[in-house]
Amino acid sequence: MNMFRHTLSVSRFLILLLALQPGEAPAQLRILRSPFSDGEVLRYKVKWNFIRVGTVMISQREMNERGMRKTVVHMAARSTVPLVNVELRHQGLIRHDMPALESVRIITGEDSAMVSDFIHQDDTLILVDSVAGSAVRADTLRWVGPLYDGVSLLMVARILSAGNEQLTLPTVNNYQIGRTDLEFTGETEMIDAAALRREIRCRRIRGVAHWDGKSFAGMSGDFVAWISDDEAAVPLRAEVSIVLGSIVLELESYERREWPDMETIRHAAIN
């Protein structure tokens, strides 16, 4: 049972897409790709030792707040193993020009009884855990500059996937701030995408996470992910290390306007 819980809770970070040799996090990220797309839905199968153990779905909904473009990124993980009932929802509000943590809500359990809220504003991180609507833990942390969580790290990885650099990003984990190292290798590779029924060219990203805590399912060691080498920067596959081995996430289906585009298909045909 614990193996499945570890597997599905780590999958909410659908690929932190991390790195091996950190550099300093910039105050402002360079926007290299355009992954934000209102109505996008990506569905992934989660496998452990070739056994399917769950499904992850990521969706986007764009909004305009006081003239500023933002997107709500919603991630949901569910077990597909009989008698193992695991459900998790992770929702983050992200600015397009600075895809860092602004507000996050994580809901666990079939009855949605356990809720964790993170809000970063005015250089203060507010953290509150609630059960059945009643707060059971609350804290504040002083932090000047951007902070990241699972969904914001995912969007950063997509935005910077065309680059060739190394970063270290401060990451919220279990009432503490750790670090996530990202390495954008600049390497391309043809990856078989079952959802597209063809191989397409992808950028490979490697990495490692530096934190401890049950909320990350004991995630440790290396990460490898492959993201489509186009403006959409869609994650096609990821291999993620956890305490019980590793899991693989593969894109199973998608909904996104005008993707894959003709350039993506042309590269697939050439190779």
N, C-alpha and C positions, 0 to 999 in steps of 0.2 A: 504494500500500500504506500509506504513512504517513498518508494522509487517513483511511483506515478505522481505523487504530490510534488516531489522535487522537479520532475520533468516538466510538469505543466506550469508551475510557478515561474520557472526560469524562462519559459517560452513567452511570457508577457513582455520580455525585453526583446522580443523577436530579433535578436541579432543586435547586440550592442556594437558589433562590428569594430572590434578594438585593435590595439596595436602592441608591438613588442618593445619599441624604444621611444619613450615619450619626449615631447618637446613642450614648450610653454603654450598655454591656451591663449589665443588672441582675444582682445577686447571685442573685436568685431570680426565675424567670420566672413570669408569671401564666398559669395554666392556663385557656384560653378554650374549647378544643375537646377531644374525647376520641378521638384517632385510634388509640390502642392497642387492638388487637383480636386475640386469639389465633387463629391460623389464617388471617388475612388474606393474600391473594395478589393482587398487582396486576401485570399484564403490559402492557408498553408497546412500541410499534413506534418505531424510531428512523429518521428520514428526513433526508437531506442533499440539498438541491436536488431535492426531490420523489422522490428515489430511496431506497427502503428499504435501509438498510445494517446493521441489527441489531435485536436484541430485548433489552429489559431486564425483569427480573422482580424484584419486591420482596416479601418474605414476612416474617411475624411469628410468633414463638413465645414465649409468655409463660412466665415462671418465677418462683419464689419463693425468694429467698435471704435466710436469716435474718430472715424476716418482712417483707422488703422486696420490693415488686412491681417486677419488671424485665422487659424484653422484649429478645429477640435479634432484631435486624432484619438480614435477609440480602438482599443485592443481588447479582444476577448479570447480566452483560452478555455477549452472544454475537453474533458476526458472522453475517449471513445472506448474505454475498457469496461466491460460489464462489471458491475458491483463496485466500481471506483467512481464516486461522484465528486468531481473536482470542477469548480467553475470560478473564473476570475475575470474581472473587467477592470481595465486601466484606461483612464481618460485624461488627456492632457490638452491644455489650451496653449497654443504656440504662435508667436508672431512670425510672419514671413521673413522679416528683415533680421531677426535675431531669435533663432529657434531654440531658446533656452527655456528652462522651467519657469512658468508663470503661475499656473495653478494646476494641480493634479488631484484626481480622486481615484482611489483603488478600492474596488469592492470584491469581497471574497465570500464564497459559500452560496449554495443554491438559494437560500432564503435572503441573500444580500444583507445579512445582519452585520457583518464586519466591514467598516468603512475607514479608510485612511485618507486624510486631506492634507495636502502640502500647498502652501501659498508663499510665494517669494515676492515681496514688495518692500520698497524703501529700505533696501539692504538688510531686511530681516526675513528669515525663513520661519514660518509658522507651521507646526506639525500637530495634528490632532487625530487620535484614534477613537472611534466610536463603535459601540456594540448595541444593536437594537435602538439606535437613536440617542444613546447616552454616552457622553465622553468618558473614556476610561484612562486616557493618557493625553497630555498636552505638553508642548515645549516650544521654545523659540531659540533660534540660533542666529547670531550676527554673521552676515556674509555679504561682502561688497563685491559686486561683479556677477557674471552669469553663473547659474547652477543648472545641473542637468539631471534628468531621470531617464527611465526607459524609453518613452516615446520621443522625447526631445533628442536623445542620443541617436535614435533610429533616423530621425529626419536630418540631423547633422551629417550622419554617415552618407545619406542619399545626396545631400546638397554638395558635399565635398568629394564624392566618389571619383570624379574625374581628375582629382589633384594628385600630387606626389609630395606628401609632407607627413610630419608626425606631430601629434598633439597630445596634451594631457588635459582632460576635462574634469572638473570637480563634480562628483556624483552623490546624490542623496541616497542613503541606504540605512534603514533601521535606526533613525534618529541620529545618524552621524553623516559626515561628509567624507567620502573616500575619493579615489581618483580612478579614472578610466583612461587608458592610453589607447590612442588610435594611430594606426599607420596606414596611410593611403599609398599603396605601393606603386601606382601607375601601371601595373601589369594588367594585361588583357588576356582573356582565356575564353574559348568557346565552351559554353555550358548547355547541356541538354535541358530544355525547359518543357516539361510534360504539358504544362498549361498552354504552351504555344505550338506544340507538336513539331518543334524544330530546335536546332542549336542556335543560340544567339551569342554575340560577343558581349562579355561582361568584364567589369573591373573587379579585381580581387582586393579585398581588404583583410588585414590580419590584426590580431590584437590580444590584449590581456586585460583583466579587471583586477583591481587591487582593493577589495573590501571583503569583510566578513559579515555574516548575518543571515538569519533564516529567511528574510524576505527575498534574498537572491538565490535561494535553494542551494546554498553551498557552491555556487558557481565559481570556478577557479580555472586557472590555466589559459590555454590558447583559444582564440576564436578565429574562424575563417568565414568570410562571406563573399558572395558574388552578386554584383549589382549590374543591371543592364547598362551598357555603355551608350546611353542616349539621354535626352533631356529629361525623360520620365524617371530615370534612375530607380527602377523597380528591383527590389531584392528578389533573386530567384532561388537562392539556396544558402544555407548557413550550417556550419558545424560548430557546436557549442559544448565546451567541457563542463561537466558537473561532477559532484563528489562520487556519483555512481557510474562514471564512465563519460559518455557523450551522447548528445542527441543531434538529430539532423532535421532541419526544417526545409521543406520543398514547396515551391509555389504550385498550387493545385488548380486554382482558377482565379480570374481577375475581372474587374469591371473598371475600365478607365478609358475616357474619351481619347480617340486618335492614338491609341497605343496597341501594338507596336506600330511605329511610323514606317514609312517606306525606306528610310535610311537604315533602320534596324534590320528590316527584312533583306535589304540589299547586301549588307554585311554577312547575313546568314547564308545567302545564296552564294556569295563569293567563296566562302569557306566550306 
